[in-house]
């Protein structure tokens, strides 16, 4: 099996993208910054490192297309370029990494790193640029030293030799239909041209005149190209998953869901969950819950919550709270309202659609003394105001108004309380 990255970049990649451990991921980010800044010292550095000034001098050393391709084909020569590409992915936000890692999102840093990776001839950086809006400006495209086809060919060769990250990138090329910029990919999804005899035979089987003319001309429909691209995307995403890369499998799961192939969607989520992906733990837990496998769901929600996955934390709280009126669930899962309230409070601090619900559930626990919790009006005020800022505004107002009237946990303000009510 060939390896795209150098040994030290491969280690950093696994720290960041396969460990699902926040401390290890942050250490991986620190090491990436050391690599791009040519630092050998293990001393702590800030994540927001200054942009390396070697870009201009490096470009001056690349005089021909052959020089650029020589760098692009050599892992050691392109190591800093690939490190910049990984940094760009990290700073681009949680949809490019994993949300629980708490990496800082920084658009300017993303563009700087991605442009540096492109100018330094990183194949993965060049292809990655197609995924981030606004990256391929006319100036950047003018400075590209290797083409999209060159980058695709190099990454495809490593994908064929078993590199999981390259397999994922190739899958993404087909999933997002980058074949409009990459002719090699377009050639792969375009069926071979039929002979005249076969085209005539095919045209006779078509319904409309337009379809018959298209068949005679050998025109390939957009539907056929999309179907072929999806087939290639599934093939490469599955190869990446089978080689242990679980983080980026949302696209594969979505393909199967769109096709109505729920068995394979379930398989993808379960495989990725078993490899440690927190989001896939949530999906697997929800699927188990839907099919009445409450103990399995409880296990997956517990694992997801332990990794900081917000929805799993809220679902686990619902289980401990016996929120669901299901006899079997209540028989299997111990009722523990105090633990549930603690989980609701933890989930409420996260950024997800039900964070306001979690905040209100926690507030109710203290308001109604559930599990003998103290009547802590200061905490209740914090939770209800948090719920109000997280899409539970109307549900929170009566409680906020009551506390304002009586000065419970907040300053007594009759006018504000009347407005709230």
KEKE-3310 file (N, C-alpha, C; in steps of 0.2 Angstrom, whole numbers, plus 5000, padded with zeros to 4 digits):
npx = (5004:5003:5008:5003:5007:5021:5031:5030:5020:5009:5008:5003:4992:4984:4983:4975:4963:4959:4960:4950:4951:4951:4962:4973:4971:4972:4986:4990:4987:4996:5008:5007:5008:5021:5028:5025:5031:5044:5050:5059:5059:5051:5044:5029:5018:5008:4992:4988:4999:5012:5011:5021:5036:5043:5037:5038:5051:5052:5044:5051:5061:5055:5055:5050:5037:5040:5048:5039:5030:5039:5041:5027:5025:5033:5033:5042:5047:5035:5030:5028:5019:5008:5006:5001:4989:4982:4981:4973:4961:4958:4956:4945:4933:4920:4914:4923:4932:4930:4917:4918:4931:4934:4942:4949:4939:4944:4943:4952:4964:4962:4961:4974:4982:4978:4981:4995:4997:4994:5002:5014:5013:5005:4995:4984:4980:4977:4966:4957:4954:4944:4933:4931:4923:4927:4940:4948:4953:4956:4969:4975:4973:4981:4993:4994:5004:5003:4991:4973:4970:4983:4985:4974:4977:4989:4984:4974:4982:4988:4977:4972:4982:4979:4979:4969:4965:4967:4958:4946:4946:4946:4934:4926:4928:4920:4908:4905:4905:4916:4921:4918:4929:4940:4946:4951:4943:4930:4932:4932:4919:4912:4903:4910:4911:4898:4897:4892:4881:4876:4872:4862:4853:4850:4844:4832:4825:4822:4810:4806:4809:4820:4828:4831:4839:4849:4854:4859:4869:4878:4877:4879:4868:4865:4859:4864:4878:4878:4873:4884:4894:4890:4891:4905:4909:4903:4910:4924:4922:4918:4929:4938:4932:4933:4946:4948:4945:4935:4930:4925:4912:4899:4894:4894:4884:4873:4871:4867:4855:4848:4846:4837:4842:4843:4848:4862:4865:4864:4874:4885:4885:4886:4898:4907:4904:4909:4922:4925:4919:4910:4898:4892:4890:4879:4870:4869:4864:4852:4845:4845:4837:4825:4822:4818:4829:4834:4844:4856:4855:4856:4869:4877:4873:4879:4893:4894:4891:4902:4912:4909:4899:4885:4871:4870:4872:4861:4851:4855:4852:4838:4835:4839:4830:4819:4811:4804:4789:4789:4787:4796:4809:4809:4810:4822:4832:4839:4831:4836:4835:4843:4856:4852:4848:4860:4866:4858:4861:4874:4873:4866:4875:4881:4881:4868:4853:4843:4848:4842:4830:4836:4842:4830:4824:4833:4832:4818:4820:4826:4816:4805:4810:4815:4821:4825:4833:4840:4831:4837:4837:4845:4853:4842:4838:4849:4848:4835:4836:4847:4840:4831:4839:4842:4833:4821:4813:4799:4794:4802:4799:4788:4793:4804:4798:4791:4801:4807:4797:4796:4809:4818:4833:4837:4838:4824:4812:4798:4793:4800:4796:4783:4783:4789:4779)
npy = (4994:5011:5027:5043:5054:5061:5052:5059:5068:5059:5054:5066:5068:5057:5060:5071:5068:5055:5051:5056:5062:5076:5083:5076:5080:5093:5094:5089:5099:5109:5103:5103:5117:5120:5113:5120:5132:5128:5125:5116:5114:5108:5116:5125:5133:5146:5144:5153:5155:5165:5168:5159:5165:5159:5157:5165:5164:5150:5149:5155:5146:5136:5133:5127:5117:5104:5104:5108:5097:5087:5091:5089:5076:5070:5065:5070:5082:5090:5091:5102:5109:5101:5101:5114:5112:5104:5112:5122:5115:5112:5125:5129:5126:5116:5107:5102:5095:5088:5092:5092:5093:5106:5116:5131:5142:5151:5161:5169:5164:5151:5153:5159:5148:5138:5144:5145:5131:5128:5135:5129:5117:5106:5092:5088:5099:5107:5101:5102:5115:5117:5114:5124:5139:5153:5152:5149:5161:5172:5177:5167:5156:5159:5158:5144:5130:5117:5108:5105:5093:5087:5086:5078:5066:5062:5061:5051:5040:5037:5034:5022:5014:5012:5022:5029:5043:5049:5041:5045:5059:5057:5051:5062:5071:5065:5065:5078:5082:5088:5085:5095:5103:5095:5086:5072:5066:5068:5060:5047:5045:5046:5036:5025:5029:5024:5013:5017:5009:5004:5016:5020:5009:5012:5024:5021:5016:5026:5039:5053:5065:5073:5065:5055:5061:5065:5052:5047:5056:5053:5058:5060:5059:5071:5064:5051:5054:5059:5048:5039:5046:5046:5032:5030:5038:5032:5020:5024:5031:5020:5012:5020:5021:5007:5006:5012:5026:5036:5048:5057:5052:5056:5060:5048:5041:5050:5048:5035:5036:5045:5037:5028:5017:5011:5001:5000:5013:5013:5003:5011:5021:5013:5007:5018:5023:5013:5015:5026:5039:5052:5059:5049:5040:5045:5045:5031:5027:5034:5026:5014:5016:5020:5007:5000:4995:4998:4997:4996:5008:5017:5014:5019:5032:5035:5034:5043:5055:5055:5059:5072:5075:5084:5082:5068:5069:5076:5067:5056:5061:5062:5049:5045:5053:5047:5052:5047:5039:5024:5008:4997:5004:5011:5001:4995:5006:5014:5026:5042:5056:5067:5065:5066:5080:5086:5082:5088:5101:5102:5099:5110:5120:5119:5121:5118:5112:5109:5115:5125:5118:5109:5117:5122:5111:5107:5119:5117:5106:5111:5120:5113:5104:5092:5076:5080:5092:5108:5123:5134:5149:5158:5150:5145:5156:5159:5148:5149:5161:5157:5148:5156:5163:5153:5149:5145:5155:5160:5150:5152:5165:5167:5162:5169:5182:5180:5178:5191:5199:5195:5197:5186:5178:5187:5205:5214:5219:5227:5233:5226:5213:5213:5216:5204:5194)
npz = (5000:4995:5002:5003:5011:5019:5032:5045:5042:5040:5053:5060:5053:5057:5071:5070:5062:5064:5077:5086:5097:5107:5113:5107:5094:5094:5097:5086:5077:5082:5079:5065:5062:5067:5057:5045:5048:5048:5060:5072:5085:5099:5107:5113:5102:5095:5088:5078:5068:5060:5042:5032:5024:5014:5002:4990:4987:4985:4974:4964:4962:4955:4939:4927:4920:4922:4933:4943:4942:4946:4960:4964:4963:4973:4989:5000:4995:4993:5006:5015:5007:5007:5021:5022:5015:5024:5035:5030:5028:5041:5047:5039:5045:5055:5046:5038:5046:5061:5072:5086:5089:5091:5084:5079:5069:5054:5041:5033:5036:5031:5017:5015:5018:5009:4997:4998:4998:4985:4977:4981:4975:4979:4977:4984:4990:4978:4973:4983:4984:4975:4983:4992:4992:4982:4982:4971:4963:4949:4950:4958:4950:4939:4945:4948:4947:4944:4935:4937:4932:4932:4947:4950:4943:4950:4964:4961:4957:4970:4977:4970:4974:4987:4997:5010:5012:5000:4992:4997:4993:4979:4978:4982:4971:4961:4968:4969:4956:4950:4937:4928:4928:4928:4916:4915:4924:4919:4907:4913:4917:4906:4894:4882:4865:4854:4839:4822:4819:4831:4836:4828:4830:4843:4843:4836:4847:4855:4861:4858:4845:4848:4857:4848:4839:4847:4851:4839:4837:4846:4859:4876:4890:4903:4914:4913:4915:4928:4935:4932:4938:4952:4954:4954:4964:4975:4975:4978:4990:4998:4998:5005:5017:5021:5022:5034:5036:5043:5046:5035:5030:5028:5015:5008:5015:5013:4999:4999:5006:4998:4987:4993:4998:5012:5020:5016:5020:5033:5036:5033:5042:5054:5053:5052:5065:5073:5071:5077:5074:5080:5076:5068:5077:5084:5073:5072:5084:5084:5074:5080:5090:5083:5079:5090:5097:5111:5121:5113:5107:5118:5122:5111:5111:5123:5121:5111:5118:5127:5119:5117:5108:5103:5100:5104:5117:5122:5118:5126:5138:5137:5138:5151:5158:5155:5145:5134:5131:5133:5137:5137:5135:5147:5156:5153:5154:5167:5177:5180:5185:5189:5184:5171:5170:5172:5160:5151:5154:5149:5136:5132:5131:5119:5101:5092:5084:5094:5106:5114:5118:5127:5136:5142:5147:5157:5165:5170:5178:5189:5193:5196:5206:5203:5206:5218:5216:5220:5222:5212:5208:5202:5193:5186:5180:5171:5163:5157:5150:5141:5134:5127:5119:5110:5100:5107:5111:5113:5122:5133:5138:5147:5159:5161:5162:5174:5184:5182:5188:5201:5205:5205:5205:5196:5192:5199:5188:5183:5171:5161:5163:5161:5147:5143:5147)
capx = (5000:5007:5006:5003:5010:5028:5029:5028:5013:5004:5006:4999:4985:4980:4981:4969:4957:4956:4960:4943:4953:4952:4969:4978:4969:4975:4993:4992:4987:5002:5014:5007:5010:5028:5030:5025:5036:5051:5053:5061:5059:5045:5041:5022:5017:5001:4989:4988:5006:5013:5012:5028:5039:5047:5033:5041:5058:5051:5041:5057:5065:5052:5056:5047:5031:5043:5050:5033:5027:5043:5039:5021:5026:5038:5031:5046:5047:5029:5028:5026:5013:5003:5004:4997:4983:4978:4979:4967:4955:4956:4953:4939:4927:4919:4911:4929:4935:4925:4915:4920:4938:4935:4947:4947:4938:4947:4942:4958:4969:4960:4963:4981:4985:4976:4985:5001:4998:4993:5008:5019:5012:5001:4990:4977:4978:4974:4959:4953:4952:4937:4928:4930:4921:4931:4947:4951:4952:4960:4976:4977:4973:4987:4999:4994:5010:5001:4984:4968:4972:4989:4983:4969:4981:4993:4980:4971:4987:4989:4970:4972:4987:4976:4979:4962:4963:4967:4952:4941:4947:4944:4926:4923:4928:4915:4902:4903:4905:4922:4923:4918:4936:4945:4944:4952:4937:4925:4933:4930:4912:4909:4903:4914:4907:4896:4898:4886:4876:4873:4869:4855:4849:4848:4840:4825:4822:4820:4803:4805:4814:4826:4831:4834:4845:4855:4857:4863:4875:4882:4877:4878:4864:4867:4857:4869:4884:4877:4873:4891:4898:4888:4894:4912:4909:4902:4916:4929:4921:4918:4936:4941:4929:4935:4953:4948:4944:4928:4927:4921:4908:4892:4892:4892:4878:4868:4870:4862:4848:4844:4844:4832:4846:4844:4853:4869:4866:4865:4880:4890:4885:4888:4905:4911:4904:4914:4929:4926:4916:4905:4892:4890:4887:4872:4865:4868:4860:4845:4843:4844:4831:4819:4820:4817:4835:4835:4850:4861:4855:4859:4877:4879:4872:4884:4899:4894:4891:4908:4916:4906:4894:4880:4864:4870:4872:4854:4847:4856:4848:4831:4835:4840:4825:4813:4807:4800:4784:4790:4788:4802:4814:4809:4812:4829:4836:4838:4828:4841:4834:4849:4861:4849:4848:4867:4868:4854:4865:4880:4871:4863:4881:4883:4878:4864:4846:4839:4851:4837:4826:4840:4842:4823:4823:4837:4828:4813:4823:4827:4810:4801:4814:4816:4827:4827:4837:4838:4828:4842:4834:4851:4854:4836:4838:4854:4846:4830:4839:4850:4835:4828:4844:4843:4827:4816:4811:4792:4793:4806:4797:4784:4797:4808:4794:4789:4807:4808:4792:4798:4817:4821:4839:4838:4835:4817:4810:4791:4792:4803:4793:4776:4784:4790:4773)
capy = (5000:5017:5032:5049:5059:5058:5048:5064:5071:5054:5054:5071:5067:5053:5064:5076:5066:5048:5049:5058:5064:5083:5084:5074:5083:5100:5093:5088:5106:5112:5101:5106:5124:5119:5110:5125:5137:5126:5124:5109:5114:5105:5121:5127:5138:5148:5141:5158:5157:5170:5165:5158:5169:5155:5155:5168:5161:5143:5149:5157:5140:5132:5137:5124:5113:5098:5106:5108:5090:5083:5092:5087:5068:5068:5067:5074:5089:5094:5090:5109:5111:5096:5103:5119:5110:5101:5117:5125:5111:5113:5132:5130:5125:5109:5103:5099:5091:5086:5098:5091:5095:5113:5119:5138:5143:5157:5161:5172:5159:5146:5155:5159:5141:5135:5147:5143:5124:5127:5138:5125:5111:5101:5089:5088:5106:5110:5098:5104:5122:5116:5113:5130:5145:5159:5150:5149:5167:5173:5177:5160:5151:5161:5156:5137:5127:5111:5109:5101:5086:5084:5085:5072:5060:5060:5058:5045:5035:5035:5030:5015:5010:5010:5027:5031:5050:5050:5038:5050:5065:5055:5051:5069:5074:5063:5067:5085:5083:5092:5084:5100:5106:5089:5082:5065:5063:5067:5054:5041:5044:5046:5030:5025:5031:5018:5013:5020:5004:5004:5022:5019:5005:5015:5030:5019:5014:5032:5041:5059:5066:5076:5060:5051:5065:5064:5045:5047:5060:5050:5063:5057:5063:5073:5059:5046:5056:5059:5041:5036:5049:5043:5025:5031:5041:5026:5015:5027:5032:5014:5010:5024:5018:5000:5007:5015:5033:5036:5055:5060:5048:5059:5060:5042:5039:5053:5045:5029:5039:5048:5031:5024:5011:5012:4996:5003:5020:5010:5000:5016:5024:5009:5006:5024:5024:5008:5018:5032:5045:5054:5060:5043:5037:5048:5042:5024:5027:5035:5021:5008:5019:5019:5000:4997:4992:5004:4996:4998:5016:5020:5013:5023:5039:5036:5034:5050:5060:5055:5063:5079:5075:5088:5078:5062:5071:5077:5060:5052:5065:5060:5042:5045:5056:5043:5056:5043:5035:5017:5003:4993:5008:5013:4995:4994:5011:5017:5032:5045:5063:5071:5064:5069:5087:5087:5081:5094:5108:5101:5100:5117:5125:5117:5124:5113:5115:5108:5117:5128:5113:5106:5122:5123:5104:5108:5124:5113:5101:5115:5124:5108:5100:5085:5073:5084:5097:5114:5129:5139:5154:5161:5145:5144:5162:5158:5143:5151:5166:5154:5145:5161:5165:5147:5147:5143:5162:5160:5145:5155:5172:5167:5160:5175:5187:5178:5180:5198:5202:5194:5198:5179:5176:5193:5211:5215:5224:5226:5234:5221:5207:5214:5215:5197:5191)
capz = (5000:4995:5007:5000:5015:5023:5039:5050:5041:5041:5060:5061:5050:5061:5077:5069:5058:5066:5084:5089:5104:5107:5115:5102:5088:5095:5097:5078:5074:5084:5075:5058:5062:5067:5050:5039:5050:5048:5067:5074:5092:5102:5111:5111:5097:5095:5082:5073:5066:5054:5036:5030:5019:5009:4996:4984:4985:4982:4967:4960:4961:4950:4932:4922:4922:4924:4940:4947:4943:4950:4967:4966:4964:4978:4996:5004:4992:4994:5012:5017:5003:5010:5027:5021:5013:5029:5039:5026:5030:5048:5048:5036:5049:5057:5041:5035:5051:5066:5076:5093:5090:5093:5080:5077:5062:5052:5034:5030:5037:5026:5010:5015:5018:5003:4992:4999:4996:4978:4974:4982:4971:4983:4973:4988:4991:4972:4972:4989:4982:4972:4988:4996:4988:4982:4983:4964:4960:4943:4952:4961:4945:4935:4949:4948:4944:4942:4933:4941:4929:4936:4953:4950:4941:4956:4969:4959:4958:4977:4979:4967:4978:4994:5002:5011:5011:4993:4990:4999:4989:4972:4979:4982:4964:4957:4971:4968:4949:4948:4931:4923:4928:4927:4910:4916:4928:4914:4903:4916:4918:4899:4891:4875:4859:4850:4832:4819:4819:4837:4837:4824:4833:4849:4841:4835:4853:4858:4860:4855:4840:4851:4860:4843:4836:4852:4850:4832:4837:4852:4865:4883:4894:4910:4919:4913:4918:4935:4937:4932:4944:4958:4955:4955:4971:4980:4975:4981:4997:5002:4999:5010:5023:5022:5024:5041:5036:5045:5047:5030:5026:5027:5008:5006:5019:5010:4993:5000:5008:4992:4983:4996:5001:5019:5023:5016:5024:5040:5036:5033:5049:5059:5052:5054:5072:5076:5070:5082:5072:5085:5072:5065:5083:5084:5068:5073:5090:5082:5070:5084:5094:5079:5078:5096:5100:5116:5124:5108:5106:5124:5121:5106:5114:5129:5117:5107:5123:5130:5114:5116:5102:5106:5100:5108:5124:5123:5118:5132:5144:5137:5140:5158:5160:5153:5141:5129:5135:5130:5143:5136:5136:5154:5159:5152:5155:5174:5178:5184:5183:5191:5178:5165:5170:5170:5153:5147:5154:5145:5129:5131:5129:5112:5095:5088:5084:5100:5112:5118:5121:5132:5142:5145:5151:5163:5169:5173:5183:5195:5194:5199:5211:5200:5209:5224:5214:5223:5218:5211:5203:5198:5188:5182:5175:5166:5158:5153:5145:5136:5129:5123:5113:5106:5096:5112:5114:5116:5128:5139:5140:5153:5165:5162:5165:5181:5188:5183:5192:5208:5206:5207:5201:5191:5195:5198:5183:5181:5164:5157:5165:5157:5140:5142:5147)
cpx = (5004:5004:5008:5008:5017:5026:5027:5021:5008:5003:5002:4992:4981:4978:4975:4963:4955:4957:4953:4945:4955:4959:4974:4977:4973:4983:4995:4992:4993:5008:5013:5009:5018:5031:5031:5029:5043:5054:5054:5060:5052:5041:5034:5022:5010:4999:4990:4995:5006:5014:5019:5031:5043:5043:5036:5047:5057:5048:5047:5061:5062:5051:5052:5041:5034:5046:5044:5030:5032:5042:5032:5021:5030:5035:5035:5047:5041:5026:5025:5019:5007:5001:5000:4990:4979:4976:4973:4961:4953:4953:4947:4932:4925:4917:4917:4933:4930:4923:4917:4927:4939:4941:4944:4945:4940:4947:4949:4963:4968:4963:4971:4984:4984:4980:4992:5002:4998:4999:5014:5018:5009:4995:4983:4975:4974:4967:4955:4951:4946:4932:4926:4929:4925:4938:4951:4950:4957:4967:4979:4978:4979:4993:5000:5000:5009:4994:4980:4969:4978:4988:4979:4973:4985:4989:4977:4976:4988:4982:4970:4977:4985:4977:4972:4960:4962:4960:4946:4941:4944:4936:4923:4923:4922:4908:4900:4904:4910:4924:4922:4925:4941:4943:4946:4946:4931:4926:4931:4923:4908:4909:4907:4909:4905:4897:4891:4880:4872:4869:4862:4850:4846:4843:4833:4821:4820:4813:4803:4811:4821:4831:4834:4839:4851:4858:4861:4869:4880:4882:4875:4874:4867:4865:4862:4876:4884:4877:4880:4895:4897:4891:4901:4913:4908:4907:4922:4928:4921:4925:4940:4939:4932:4943:4954:4947:4937:4925:4923:4916:4900:4890:4890:4885:4872:4866:4865:4855:4844:4842:4839:4835:4848:4848:4860:4870:4867:4872:4886:4891:4888:4896:4909:4910:4908:4921:4930:4922:4910:4898:4888:4887:4880:4868:4864:4863:4853:4841:4841:4837:4824:4817:4819:4823:4837:4842:4856:4861:4858:4867:4880:4879:4877:4891:4900:4895:4898:4913:4914:4901:4887:4873:4864:4869:4864:4850:4849:4853:4841:4830:4835:4833:4818:4808:4802:4795:4784:4791:4795:4809:4815:4811:4820:4834:4835:4836:4833:4840:4840:4854:4858:4849:4855:4869:4864:4858:4871:4878:4869:4869:4883:4879:4875:4857:4842:4843:4846:4832:4830:4841:4836:4822:4827:4834:4822:4815:4824:4821:4806:4804:4814:4822:4830:4833:4835:4835:4832:4840:4840:4852:4848:4836:4843:4851:4840:4832:4843:4846:4832:4833:4845:4837:4821:4813:4804:4791:4797:4803:4793:4788:4802:4804:4792:4795:4809:4803:4794:4805:4820:4827:4841:4836:4828:4816:4803:4790:4794:4799:4786:4777:4785:4783:4768)
cpy = (5006:5022:5038:5054:5056:5055:5053:5067:5066:5053:5060:5071:5062:5056:5068:5073:5059:5047:5051:5059:5072:5085:5082:5078:5090:5099:5092:5095:5110:5110:5103:5113:5124:5117:5116:5131:5135:5126:5117:5109:5112:5110:5123:5133:5140:5145:5146:5160:5162:5166:5164:5162:5166:5155:5158:5165:5154:5144:5151:5151:5135:5135:5134:5119:5106:5099:5105:5101:5086:5084:5089:5079:5066:5070:5072:5082:5093:5094:5097:5111:5107:5098:5109:5117:5107:5107:5121:5121:5112:5120:5133:5129:5117:5105:5100:5095:5087:5091:5098:5092:5102:5117:5126:5139:5150:5157:5164:5167:5153:5147:5156:5153:5138:5138:5145:5135:5123:5130:5133:5118:5105:5098:5089:5095:5109:5107:5101:5111:5122:5116:5119:5136:5151:5158:5151:5156:5168:5173:5171:5156:5152:5158:5148:5134:5120:5111:5104:5093:5083:5082:5078:5066:5057:5057:5052:5039:5032:5031:5023:5011:5009:5016:5030:5038:5051:5047:5042:5056:5063:5054:5057:5072:5072:5065:5074:5087:5089:5090:5089:5104:5101:5085:5074:5062:5063:5061:5048:5040:5044:5039:5030:5026:5025:5019:5016:5015:5004:5010:5022:5015:5008:5021:5027:5017:5020:5035:5047:5060:5069:5070:5055:5054:5064:5057:5045:5051:5057:5054:5059:5062:5065:5067:5053:5048:5056:5052:5038:5039:5047:5036:5026:5034:5036:5022:5018:5029:5026:5011:5014:5022:5011:5001:5011:5022:5034:5043:5058:5056:5050:5059:5054:5040:5043:5051:5039:5031:5041:5042:5027:5017:5012:5007:4998:5009:5018:5007:5005:5019:5020:5008:5012:5025:5019:5011:5024:5038:5047:5055:5054:5038:5039:5045:5034:5023:5029:5030:5015:5010:5018:5012:4996:4994:4998:5003:4998:5005:5019:5019:5018:5031:5041:5037:5041:5055:5061:5059:5070:5080:5078:5084:5072:5064:5072:5071:5056:5055:5062:5053:5041:5048:5053:5048:5053:5039:5028:5013:5000:4998:5010:5007:4994:4999:5014:5024:5036:5053:5068:5071:5067:5076:5089:5087:5086:5100:5107:5102:5107:5122:5124:5121:5119:5115:5114:5110:5121:5124:5110:5111:5123:5116:5105:5113:5120:5109:5105:5118:5119:5103:5093:5082:5076:5089:5104:5119:5134:5144:5157:5157:5145:5150:5162:5153:5145:5156:5163:5150:5150:5163:5159:5144:5144:5150:5162:5156:5148:5161:5171:5166:5166:5181:5186:5180:5187:5202:5201:5195:5191:5177:5182:5199:5212:5221:5223:5227:5229:5215:5207:5213:5207:5193:5193)
cpz = (5000:5000:5004:5004:5017:5029:5044:5049:5042:5048:5062:5059:5054:5068:5076:5067:5060:5073:5088:5096:5104:5108:5110:5095:5088:5095:5089:5075:5076:5080:5067:5057:5063:5060:5045:5041:5050:5055:5069:5082:5094:5106:5109:5107:5097:5088:5076:5071:5060:5048:5034:5024:5014:5002:4990:4982:4982:4975:4962:4958:4956:4943:4927:4925:4925:4931:4945:4948:4947:4958:4969:4967:4969:4985:5000:5001:4993:5001:5015:5014:5006:5017:5027:5019:5019:5034:5036:5028:5037:5050:5044:5039:5051:5051:5037:5040:5055:5071:5083:5094:5092:5090:5079:5070:5059:5044:5031:5031:5032:5019:5010:5014:5012:4997:4992:4996:4989:4975:4975:4979:4975:4979:4977:4989:4984:4971:4978:4988:4979:4977:4992:4992:4988:4982:4976:4961:4953:4944:4954:4955:4940:4938:4950:4944:4942:4940:4938:4938:4932:4943:4954:4948:4947:4962:4967:4959:4965:4979:4976:4971:4986:4999:5003:5010:5004:4990:4992:4994:4982:4973:4979:4975:4960:4961:4970:4961:4947:4941:4926:4923:4927:4922:4911:4920:4923:4909:4906:4917:4911:4896:4884:4870:4855:4843:4829:4819:4825:4839:4834:4827:4840:4848:4839:4841:4857:4857:4856:4850:4842:4853:4854:4840:4841:4852:4844:4833:4843:4858:4871:4887:4900:4915:4919:4916:4925:4938:4938:4938:4950:4960:4957:4962:4976:4981:4979:4989:5001:5003:5004:5017:5025:5024:5031:5041:5037:5045:5041:5026:5026:5020:5006:5009:5015:5003:4994:5002:5002:4988:4986:4999:5008:5023:5022:5019:5031:5041:5037:5040:5054:5059:5054:5062:5076:5076:5074:5080:5076:5081:5070:5071:5085:5079:5069:5079:5088:5078:5075:5088:5090:5078:5084:5100:5106:5119:5120:5107:5112:5124:5117:5108:5119:5126:5114:5112:5126:5126:5113:5111:5105:5106:5104:5115:5126:5123:5124:5138:5143:5139:5148:5161:5159:5149:5136:5133:5131:5136:5142:5137:5144:5158:5159:5154:5162:5174:5183:5182:5184:5186:5172:5164:5169:5163:5149:5148:5150:5138:5127:5129:5122:5107:5091:5089:5090:5107:5116:5121:5127:5138:5145:5150:5157:5168:5173:5178:5189:5197:5198:5204:5209:5203:5215:5222:5218:5219:5217:5206:5199:5192:5183:5177:5170:5161:5154:5148:5140:5131:5125:5118:5108:5103:5101:5115:5117:5122:5134:5142:5146:5160:5166:5165:5172:5186:5188:5187:5199:5210:5208:5202:5196:5195:5194:5193:5180:5174:5159:5157:5161:5150:5139:5142:5142)
residu = (UNK:UNK:UNK:UNK:UNK:UNK:UNK:UNK:UNK:UNK:UNK:UNK:UNK:UNK:UNK:UNK:UNK:UNK:UNK:UNK:UNK:UNK:UNK:UNK:UNK:UNK:UNK:UNK:UNK:UNK:UNK:UNK:UNK:UNK:UNK:UNK:UNK:UNK:UNK:UNK:UNK:UNK:UNK:UNK:UNK:UNK:UNK:UNK:UNK:UNK:UNK:UNK:UNK:UNK:UNK:UNK:UNK:UNK:UNK:UNK:UNK:UNK:UNK:UNK:UNK:UNK:UNK:UNK:UNK:UNK:UNK:UNK:UNK:UNK:UNK:UNK:UNK:UNK:UNK:UNK:UNK:UNK:UNK:UNK:UNK:UNK:UNK:UNK:UNK:UNK:UNK:UNK:UNK:UNK:UNK:UNK:UNK:UNK:UNK:UNK:UNK:UNK:UNK:UNK:UNK:UNK:UNK:UNK:UNK:UNK:UNK:UNK:UNK:UNK:UNK:UNK:UNK:UNK:UNK:UNK:UNK:UNK:UNK:UNK:UNK:UNK:UNK:UNK:UNK:UNK:UNK:UNK:UNK:UNK:UNK:UNK:UNK:UNK:UNK:UNK:UNK:UNK:UNK:UNK:UNK:UNK:UNK:UNK:UNK:UNK:UNK:UNK:UNK:UNK:UNK:UNK:UNK:UNK:UNK:UNK:UNK:UNK:UNK:UNK:UNK:UNK:UNK:UNK:UNK:UNK:UNK:UNK:UNK:UNK:UNK:UNK:UNK:UNK:UNK:UNK:UNK:UNK:UNK:UNK:UNK:UNK:UNK:UNK:UNK:UNK:UNK:UNK:UNK:UNK:UNK:UNK:UNK:UNK:UNK:UNK:UNK:UNK:UNK:UNK:UNK:UNK:UNK:UNK:UNK:UNK:UNK:UNK:UNK:UNK:UNK:UNK:UNK:UNK:UNK:UNK:UNK:UNK:UNK:UNK:UNK:UNK:UNK:UNK:UNK:UNK:UNK:UNK:UNK:UNK:UNK:UNK:UNK:UNK:UNK:UNK:UNK:UNK:UNK:UNK:UNK:UNK:UNK:UNK:UNK:UNK:UNK:UNK:UNK:UNK:UNK:UNK:UNK:UNK:UNK:UNK:UNK:UNK:UNK:UNK:UNK:UNK:UNK:UNK:UNK:UNK:UNK:UNK:UNK:UNK:UNK:UNK:UNK:UNK:UNK:UNK:UNK:UNK:UNK:UNK:UNK:UNK:UNK:UNK:UNK:UNK:UNK:UNK:UNK:UNK:UNK:UNK:UNK:UNK:UNK:UNK:UNK:UNK:UNK:UNK:UNK:UNK:UNK:UNK:UNK:UNK:UNK:UNK:UNK:UNK:UNK:UNK:UNK:UNK:UNK:UNK:UNK:UNK:UNK:UNK:UNK:UNK:UNK:UNK:UNK:UNK:UNK:UNK:UNK:UNK:UNK:UNK:UNK:UNK:UNK:UNK:UNK:UNK:UNK:UNK:UNK:UNK:UNK:UNK:UNK:UNK:UNK:UNK:UNK:UNK:UNK:UNK:UNK:UNK:UNK:UNK:UNK:UNK:UNK:UNK:UNK:UNK:UNK:UNK:UNK:UNK:UNK:UNK:UNK:UNK:UNK:UNK:UNK:UNK:UNK:UNK:UNK:UNK:UNK:UNK:UNK:UNK:UNK:UNK:UNK:UNK:UNK:UNK:UNK:UNK:UNK:UNK:UNK:UNK:UNK:UNK:UNK:UNK:UNK:UNK:UNK:UNK:UNK:UNK:UNK:UNK:UNK:UNK:UNK:UNK:UNK:UNK:UNK:UNK:UNK:UNK:UNK)
# end
